[in-house]
Every structure is written in C-alpha cells, then in structure tokens.
Amino acid sequence: MLPTSDEQIRFLVQFQRLLDEGLFVATYKFVLLLALADLSIEHGDDSGAALTVSTNAIAEKFIRYYWRQAVPYPAAADTRVLQQNTGQQAAVLNVVRRARTTLGDSLTAAMNNDSAWRRLVREVAEVVRVMPLWKLQTVD
C-alpha cells in the first residue's frame, strides 16, 4: 500500500528538518541520505510496499562509507584523520577509527570477524539512533 500524500509530505518535511537543523552535525545527514537511498535500491521493490530498514543496516552502510575516511594521513607535524565536524570529531568516525586499530585496515577482514563486526555495527547503530535519526521522528 502506497503511503498517503500526507504521509509522504510529513516524511519530506522531517527529512528537510534533518538537513536544515542539522547544520551543526558532522556529515551524518548526507551519509544517512546516501544510506537510505542505497538500502532502498538494494532491498526495495516497485510494489509500493513499505520498506523496513533497520538501524543495523544503516550502521553497516555508515561503517562502509567512513572506513576509508578513518585512515590517518600524514600532516606537517603528525598524522591526522580527516576532521568531519567543526567541533569534536564525528562519533562514528572515532568508532570506526578504533575498530581499524584493532581489526586492521581491511574492511572485508573486519566484516568476516563475526563477533567484532556485530559489536562494531551495534556501537555505530547506537550513534545513528541518537544522532541523525532522531530528527526524522514525527513531531506532533
């Protein structure tokens, strides 16, 4: 069953709110948009049926997108990781950076380490629930 026009508009308004009010948030809003688009293409169909997307699925996308951004690069005096925010470093990037330290540089190897991967996905999913997704919740 297709969402009603009111439901579609409400979703778009909430998503616009995420983009407008999320200016202080790192790059999460854009990564969330990319993750939702990718997951919709990968798992959706043309039936018009609702697509349920878990925060774990979104978290896995976040990890994949941020994995290479967590690689330190040489700077003048030391090595640094790309800054994702004007304030503190983005929480997901910190989580992924720590994971790379313990799991190594290979994303495939990290994904094949079942217990470590599930732990990483859970940790990132919690950040995703708190950071970008709360702005998509319906406000009455």
Buried (B, 14 or more C-beta within 10 A) or exposed (E): EEEEEEEEEBEEEBBEBBEEEBEEBBBBBBBBBBBBEBBEEEEBEEEEEEEEBEBBBBBBBBBBBBBEBBEEEEEEEEEEBBEBBEEEBBBBBBBBBEBBEEBEEEBEEBBEBEEBBEEBBEBBBBBBEEBBBEBBEEEE
